[in-house]
Amino acid sequence: MLDRQKLETILVRRFPGATPDQVAVSANAIMGLDDEWEEVPCHDFQELATQSADGAEFRVLRRRPV
């Protein structure tokens, strides 16, 4: 389980110009990912591959069936 305070600290450090409301909304969204979303391996998107080769990291998520 994610620790919300740690998550908010990471968000504030990563996005120093974010308002407290933006940090809270982002934390809420991330905290809710575990139940509703699942990570999916994705190797078919050429643009993501190009960006990944340049050092970017991606996670592709899909909504779990109800």
C-alpha positions in Angstrom: 0.0 0.0 0.0 1.2 3.5 -0.8 2.0 6.0 1.9 0.1 9.1 1.0 2.5 11.5 2.7 5.5 10.0 0.9 3.6 10.2 -2.3 2.8 13.9 -1.8 6.4 14.6 -0.9 7.5 13.0 -4.1 5.0 15.0 -6.1 6.0 18.3 -4.5 9.7 17.6 -5.3 9.0 16.5 -8.8 6.6 19.3 -9.6 7.8 22.3 -7.5 5.3 24.8 -9.1 2.3 22.7 -8.3 -0.4 24.1 -6.0 -1.5 22.1 -3.0 -4.8 21.4 -4.7 -2.9 19.9 -7.7 -0.8 17.8 -5.5 -3.9 16.5 -3.6 -5.7 15.7 -6.8 -2.7 13.9 -8.2 -2.2 11.9 -5.0 -5.9 10.9 -5.1 -5.6 9.7 -8.6 -2.4 7.7 -7.9 -3.8 6.2 -4.7 -6.8 4.9 -6.7 -4.8 3.2 -9.4 -4.3 -0.1 -7.5 -7.9 -1.1 -7.5 -9.2 0.2 -10.8 -6.2 0.0 -13.1 -3.6 -2.7 -14.1 -0.3 -2.2 -15.8 -0.1 -3.7 -19.2 3.1 -4.6 -21.1 3.3 -2.5 -24.2 5.8 -3.0 -27.0 3.9 -2.0 -30.1 4.0 1.8 -30.0 6.9 3.0 -32.0 6.8 6.6 -30.6 7.0 5.3 -27.1 9.9 3.1 -28.1 11.7 6.0 -29.6 11.2 8.1 -26.5 12.2 5.1 -24.3 15.4 4.8 -26.2 16.1 8.4 -25.2 15.8 7.5 -21.5 12.1 8.2 -20.9 10.1 5.6 -18.8 6.5 4.8 -19.5 3.8 2.7 -17.9 0.8 1.7 -19.9 -2.3 1.2 -17.8 -5.8 -0.1 -18.6 -9.0 -0.1 -16.6 -9.8 -3.5 -15.2 -13.1 -5.1 -16.2 -16.0 -4.6 -13.8 
